[in-house]
Amino acid sequence: MKLIIAIVNNDDANIVNSNLSRNGFFVTKIASTGGFLMNGNSTFLIGVKDEEVDTCIEIIGKYSKKRVQQAPVSMSYTGQPYASFPAEVVVGGATIFVMNVEKFERV
């Protein structure tokens, strides 16, 4: 038994959730926030059998799209901000952790 923790951009969260559920995965979705851009994310907790891990990850990957976004970047000189300019950063996709589960129960 495995626990998959997948952090997905909010723009993709609904379609990821729908497709995981449609394929028989039980999903718990938690609202979360990224540290760099402070954008909204959704963190999915999914308990799966060992042989279902690859299928689950494929679904998450298929519906989690990377995109380019403008982000303000400030530079400073001696602690005083002197320039702010937009920079392109890649957001989206998914960050996935797979962990062993000693015991899993649904009560």
C-alpha positions in Angstrom: 0.0 0.0 0.0 1.3 3.5 -0.9 0.3 7.0 -0.1 0.6 9.5 -2.9 0.8 13.2 -2.1 0.4 15.3 -5.2 0.7 19.1 -5.2 -1.2 20.5 -8.2 -1.8 24.1 -9.3 -5.4 25.2 -8.6 -6.0 25.8 -12.3 -5.7 22.0 -12.9 -7.1 20.7 -9.6 -10.7 20.1 -10.7 -9.8 18.1 -13.8 -7.2 16.1 -11.9 -9.7 15.3 -9.1 -12.4 14.4 -11.6 -10.2 12.0 -13.6 -8.7 10.3 -10.5 -12.2 9.7 -9.2 -13.5 8.5 -12.6 -10.7 5.9 -12.6 -11.6 4.6 -9.1 -9.2 6.4 -6.9 -10.4 7.8 -3.5 -9.0 11.3 -3.2 -8.8 13.8 -0.4 -8.1 17.3 -1.6 -6.6 20.0 0.7 -6.1 23.7 -0.1 -2.5 24.7 0.0 -0.2 27.6 -1.0 3.1 27.6 -2.8 6.0 29.3 -1.3 7.6 31.1 -4.2 4.7 32.9 -5.9 2.2 32.3 -3.1 -0.3 31.0 -5.6 -3.0 28.6 -4.7 -2.4 24.9 -5.0 -4.4 21.8 -4.1 -2.7 18.9 -2.3 -4.1 15.5 -3.0 -3.8 12.5 -0.6 -4.4 9.2 -2.4 -4.1 5.8 -0.9 -3.4 3.2 -3.6 -2.3 -0.4 -4.0 1.3 -0.8 -5.0 0.3 -1.9 -8.6 -1.8 1.3 -9.0 0.9 3.8 -8.4 2.0 4.2 -12.0 -1.6 4.6 -13.2 -2.3 7.2 -10.6 0.8 9.2 -11.5 0.0 9.0 -15.2 -3.4 10.6 -14.6 -2.0 13.4 -12.5 0.7 14.1 -15.1 -1.7 14.0 -18.0 -3.9 16.7 -16.5 -1.4 18.9 -14.7 -0.1 21.3 -17.3 3.0 23.5 -17.0 2.6 27.2 -18.1 4.7 30.3 -18.2 3.7 33.2 -16.0 5.0 36.7 -15.4 6.3 37.3 -11.9 7.7 40.5 -10.4 11.3 40.3 -9.4 12.9 43.0 -7.2 16.6 43.6 -6.9 18.2 45.5 -4.1 21.4 47.4 -3.5 22.5 47.7 0.1 19.1 46.6 1.3 17.2 49.3 -0.6 15.0 48.1 -3.5 16.0 49.9 -6.7 14.6 47.9 -9.6 11.6 45.7 -10.2 11.1 43.9 -13.4 8.9 41.0 -14.7 10.5 37.6 -15.2 9.0 34.6 -16.8 8.7 31.6 -14.5 7.3 28.1 -15.2 4.3 27.2 -13.0 2.0 24.2 -12.9 2.7 20.6 -13.4 2.7 18.5 -10.2 5.0 17.6 -7.4 4.4 14.0 -6.4 5.6 12.1 -3.3 5.0 8.3 -2.9 5.4 6.8 0.5 5.0 3.4 2.0 1.9 2.9 4.2 2.1 0.4 7.1 -1.7 0.3 7.6 -4.7 1.7 5.7 -8.3 1.5 6.9 -11.5 3.1 5.8 -14.0 3.2 8.7 
